[in-house]
Amino acid sequence: MRRIFVSSIIKAPTEAVWHTVRDFNGMPGWHPAIRDSEIEDGRAADSIGCVRSMHMTDGGHIREQLLALSEIDRSMTYRILESPMPITDYVATLRVVPVTDDGYSFCEWHAEFEVAADQESETVDTVVNDVFQAGFDALKQRLG
């Protein structure tokens, strides 16, 4: 099992950052790699178990299921059901925490997944840089 962790400080109030990322169907509005997203079966985007179907800007398609959403912890956990990446058993959590001395936000995004050894380096690089860090960088531009 491969584990990765990426964190960032976003110079915006925690409530603003959380309001942006908590919408399970809202990634096209802030993540540069996501072209569009739709919640399947007409379910609400904050309904545990709902599935989002996303098309990426590079033409790829990914389906993810919301496993947990906590307003108290300002966190969401989801798993990948289908992906162009060579991974299995992918579960990730995105969390937003206040930085109390300056009013900014500490964001962390971590994941665990299985990947073949010969594809591990490239896959980890993609998740760390093209998914997690690219998302944080876009949030900084949008909110910071």
Secondary structure per residue as TSV (DSSP state, phi and psi in degrees):
chain	resnum	aa	ss	phi	psi
A	1	M	-	360.0	126.8
A	2	R	E	-95.1	134.1
A	3	R	E	-119.7	133.5
A	4	I	E	-131.1	154.2
A	5	F	E	-145.6	130.3
A	6	V	E	-133.3	137.9
A	7	S	E	-135.9	161.0
A	8	S	E	-159.9	152.5
A	9	I	E	-99.6	127.3
A	10	I	E	-112.2	125.5
A	11	K	S	-80.9	66.0
A	12	A	S	-152.9	154.4
A	13	P	-	-60.5	144.8
A	14	T	H	-56.0	-41.5
A	15	E	H	-62.6	-36.6
A	16	A	H	-68.0	-42.6
A	17	V	H	-66.5	-46.8
A	18	W	H	-61.7	-42.7
A	19	H	H	-58.0	-36.6
A	20	T	H	-72.3	-47.5
A	21	V	H	-86.0	-20.1
A	22	R	S	-70.0	-21.0
A	23	D	-	-72.8	104.7
A	24	F	T	-62.4	-18.6
A	25	N	T	-103.7	5.7
A	26	G	-	-98.1	4.2
A	27	M	G	-56.9	-33.8
A	28	P	G	-60.4	-21.8
A	29	G	G	-78.7	-14.6
A	30	W	T	-139.0	-19.6
A	31	H	-	-100.0	124.4
A	32	P	T	-67.9	-16.9
A	33	A	T	-89.2	-7.4
A	34	I	E	-107.5	119.3
A	35	R	E	-82.2	-46.5
A	36	D	E	-154.9	163.3
A	37	S	E	-149.3	145.6
A	38	E	E	-143.4	135.3
A	39	I	E	-82.8	126.4
A	40	E	G	-73.4	155.3
A	41	D	G	61.4	19.7
A	42	G	G	67.5	17.2
A	43	R	-	-77.1	161.8
A	44	A	-	-72.5	148.0
A	45	A	T	-70.0	-12.0
A	46	D	T	-110.3	17.6
A	47	S	S	-87.5	117.9
A	48	I	T	-58.5	130.2
A	49	G	T	98.9	-12.7
A	50	C	-	-64.3	155.7
A	51	V	E	-119.8	128.9
A	52	R	E	-102.5	138.4
A	53	S	E	-112.8	116.4
A	54	M	E	-120.8	142.6
A	55	H	E	-106.2	133.8
A	56	M	E	-92.2	159.8
A	57	T	T	-65.0	-21.5
A	58	D	T	-89.1	6.0
A	59	G	S	96.7	-10.3
A	60	G	-	-69.7	163.4
A	61	H	E	-128.4	138.3
A	62	I	E	-139.8	141.8
A	63	R	E	-122.3	132.2
A	64	E	E	-133.9	147.8
A	65	Q	E	-115.7	131.3
A	66	L	E	-75.0	121.5
A	67	L	E	-100.3	-32.3
A	68	A	E	-156.1	146.8
A	69	L	E	-144.7	119.1
A	70	S	E	-122.6	115.6
A	71	E	T	-70.3	-33.6
A	72	I	T	-66.6	-48.2
A	73	D	T	-87.1	-6.3
A	74	R	T	48.9	57.5
A	75	S	E	-141.6	155.2
A	76	M	E	-138.1	144.2
A	77	T	E	-124.1	137.5
A	78	Y	E	-145.0	163.0
A	79	R	E	-127.8	152.1
A	80	I	E	-87.5	129.5
A	81	L	E	-95.6	-40.6
A	82	E	E	-142.7	139.2
A	83	S	-	-158.0	150.1
A	84	P	S	-74.1	-13.6
A	85	M	S	-75.3	148.7
A	86	P	S	-82.6	63.7
A	87	I	E	-127.8	159.2
A	88	T	E	-139.0	162.6
A	89	D	E	54.0	38.3
A	90	Y	E	-82.4	121.9
A	91	V	E	-132.6	131.2
A	92	A	E	-131.6	154.7
A	93	T	E	-130.8	134.9
A	94	L	E	-116.6	127.8
A	95	R	E	-135.8	144.2
A	96	V	E	-122.4	125.6
A	97	V	E	-126.6	139.2
A	98	P	E	-70.9	141.1
A	99	V	E	-94.7	106.9
A	100	T	T	-72.0	-20.2
A	101	D	T	-87.9	-10.6
A	102	D	T	-137.9	-1.7
A	103	G	T	79.7	8.9
A	104	Y	E	-87.4	-172.5
A	105	S	E	-125.6	134.4
A	106	F	E	-98.5	122.3
A	107	C	E	-115.5	137.5
A	108	E	E	-131.8	143.2
A	109	W	E	-137.3	120.5
A	110	H	E	-134.8	155.5
A	111	A	E	-147.8	155.7
A	112	E	E	-128.8	140.5
A	113	F	E	-164.4	164.3
A	114	E	E	-100.6	140.7
A	115	V	E	-151.6	143.5
A	116	A	-	-62.5	144.3
A	117	A	G	-56.4	-38.1
A	118	D	G	-74.4	-9.0
A	119	Q	G	-117.4	2.7
A	120	E	H	-63.7	-49.7
A	121	S	H	-59.7	-49.4
A	122	E	H	-65.1	-41.4
A	123	T	H	-67.5	-44.4
A	124	V	H	-61.6	-43.7
A	125	D	H	-59.0	-42.7
A	126	T	I	-61.6	-48.0
A	127	V	I	-65.6	-46.9
A	128	V	I	-63.5	-50.7
A	129	N	I	-91.4	-46.5
A	130	D	I	-84.7	-20.3
A	131	V	I	-106.0	-69.0
A	132	F	I	-68.0	-57.3
A	133	Q	I	-67.1	-37.9
A	134	A	H	-61.5	-38.0
A	135	G	H	-65.1	-45.1
A	136	F	H	-63.9	-42.1
A	137	D	H	-61.2	-40.6
A	138	A	H	-67.1	-38.4
A	139	L	H	-63.6	-39.2
A	140	K	H	-61.4	-42.3
A	141	Q	H	-67.2	-39.5
A	142	R	H	-75.8	-39.6
A	143	L	H	-113.0	-24.1
A	144	G	-	-84.5	360.0
